[in-house]
């Protein structure tokens, strides 16, 4: 059962990129910026859809998806039980007001090459920068993806019963741009 939004903890705020301006060394500033991005990347809103297996997780506790579903050939679920069977293009609040069924455009699992569950922030950073594992995205593409993509944006509008990702998508995009501009360095 999902909890009503009012009983969930408030999302963690994100620092503005200017909060890191006092770090003179660009490499150290870059690592610190990615650390701030990690508040989003390692939140349940992101990790649930970036699992290390063929089964998504769900909820604040990141438990295996119920009912049991699998990735399928293209990340949209198995034939006959695709993600779109239950997940539409927008959240749907339950009629009794106790929670919601999540939904967003292009609802799907991240590819296994972008599995983050169980990885350190440094390992995730290296993975995010690797065009062979990130869907061919350049660093500039990552800024757009993090700051504007509708499915990524769902993390800040997850529907009744879920804590949003920390900060806002605009802040996450600004942090991503500042990280890229400072050299896109990764934590150890």
C-alpha positions in Angstrom: 0.0 0.0 0.0 1.3 3.5 -0.8 1.3 6.2 1.8 -0.5 9.4 1.4 1.9 12.2 0.3 1.4 14.1 3.5 3.1 11.3 5.6 6.1 11.0 3.4 9.3 12.9 4.2 9.9 16.1 2.4 12.3 15.9 -0.5 15.9 16.9 0.1 16.7 20.3 -1.2 19.5 20.8 -3.8 22.2 23.4 -3.6 22.5 25.9 -6.5 25.6 25.6 -8.6 26.8 28.9 -7.3 27.1 27.3 -3.8 30.2 25.6 -5.2 31.9 28.7 -6.7 34.2 29.0 -3.7 35.9 25.8 -4.6 38.9 27.2 -6.6 40.1 23.9 -8.1 37.8 23.1 -11.0 38.3 19.3 -10.6 37.4 19.5 -7.0 34.4 21.7 -7.8 33.3 19.3 -10.5 33.4 16.3 -8.1 31.4 18.3 -5.5 28.8 19.2 -8.1 28.4 15.6 -9.1 28.1 14.8 -5.4 25.1 17.2 -5.3 23.7 15.6 -8.4 24.0 12.3 -6.6 21.2 13.3 -4.3 18.9 12.9 -7.3 20.6 10.0 -9.0 20.6 7.9 -5.9 17.1 8.7 -4.9 14.3 6.0 -5.2 12.8 8.0 -8.0 15.8 7.2 -10.2 17.1 4.0 -8.8 13.7 2.2 -9.1 14.0 2.5 -12.9 17.7 1.9 -13.1 17.8 -1.6 -11.5 20.7 -4.0 -11.8 18.2 -6.8 -12.9 15.4 -7.2 -15.4 12.8 -6.3 -12.8 12.1 -2.7 -11.7 11.8 -1.7 -8.1 9.0 0.5 -6.7 8.2 2.7 -3.7 10.3 4.5 -1.2 11.8 1.2 0.0 12.8 0.2 -3.6 11.1 -3.2 -3.3 10.7 -5.5 -6.3 7.8 -4.4 -8.5 4.5 -6.0 -7.6 3.0 -7.5 -9.7 6.1 -9.3 -10.9 7.1 -7.9 -14.3 10.3 -8.1 -16.4 12.2 -5.8 -18.7 11.3 -7.4 -22.0 13.3 -7.1 -25.2 13.2 -3.3 -25.3 12.8 -2.1 -21.7 9.0 -1.7 -22.1 8.0 -5.0 -20.5 7.4 -8.5 -21.7 5.0 -9.2 -24.5 1.5 -9.2 -23.2 2.4 -7.3 -20.0 4.1 -4.2 -21.3 4.7 -1.3 -18.9 1.8 0.6 -20.7 -0.6 -2.1 -19.5 -0.7 -0.3 -16.2 1.4 2.9 -16.7 0.0 5.5 -19.0 1.4 8.9 -20.0 0.5 10.6 -16.7 0.0 9.7 -13.1 -3.5 8.5 -12.1 -4.6 9.1 -8.5 -6.5 6.1 -7.0 -10.2 6.8 -6.6 -10.0 6.3 -2.8 -7.2 9.0 -2.6 -4.6 6.7 -1.0 -2.0 6.8 -3.7 -1.5 6.8 -7.4 -0.4 4.7 -10.4 2.7 6.4 -11.8 2.9 7.3 -15.5 4.8 9.5 -17.9 5.6 9.7 -21.6 7.8 6.8 -22.7 7.5 4.9 -19.4 10.2 2.2 -19.5 13.2 0.8 -17.6 16.6 2.2 -18.2 18.8 -0.2 -20.2 21.0 -2.5 -18.2 24.0 -0.6 -19.4 22.6 2.2 -17.3 21.9 0.1 -14.1 22.8 2.2 -11.1 21.4 0.1 -8.2 24.1 -1.0 -5.8 26.8 1.1 -7.5 28.9 3.8 -5.9 28.4 7.4 -7.1 31.8 7.4 -8.7 30.9 4.3 -10.7 27.6 5.8 -11.8 29.4 9.0 -12.9 31.8 7.0 -15.1 28.9 5.1 -16.5 26.9 8.3 -17.2 29.8 9.7 -19.2 30.4 6.6 -21.2 28.7 7.0 -24.6 28.8 3.3 -25.2 26.6 2.8 -22.0 24.5 6.0 -21.9 22.6 5.7 -25.2 25.3 7.6 -27.2 24.8 10.9 -25.3 27.5 13.6 -25.3 28.0 15.7 -22.2 25.8 18.4 -23.8 23.1 15.8 -24.4 23.3 14.8 -20.8 22.6 18.4 -19.8 19.5 18.4 -21.9 18.5 14.9 -20.8 18.7 15.8 -17.1 17.2 19.2 -17.4 14.4 18.7 -19.9 13.5 15.1 -20.6 9.9 14.3 -19.7 10.5 10.8 -18.2 13.4 12.2 -16.1 11.1 15.0 -15.1 8.5 12.6 -13.7 10.9 12.1 -10.8 9.8 15.6 -9.5 6.1 14.9 -10.1 5.7 11.2 -9.1 2.1 11.3 -8.0 0.4 10.9 -4.7 2.2 8.5 -2.3 5.8 9.1 -3.5 8.4 11.6 -2.4 9.7 13.6 -5.3 13.4 13.5 -6.3 15.4 16.2 -4.4 15.2 19.8 -5.7 13.7 20.5 -9.1 14.5 19.3 -12.6 15.6 22.8 -13.5 18.1 22.7 -10.6 19.3 19.2 -11.6 19.8 20.5 -15.1 21.7 23.5 -13.9 23.9 21.3 -11.7 24.6 19.0 -14.7 25.6 22.0 -16.8 27.9 23.3 -14.1 29.4 19.8 -13.7 30.0 19.5 -17.4 31.4 23.1 -17.6 33.8 22.3 -14.8 35.3 19.3 -16.5 32.7 16.5 -15.7 35.0 14.9 -13.1 33.9 11.9 -11.2 34.1 11.1 -7.4 36.7 8.4 -6.5 
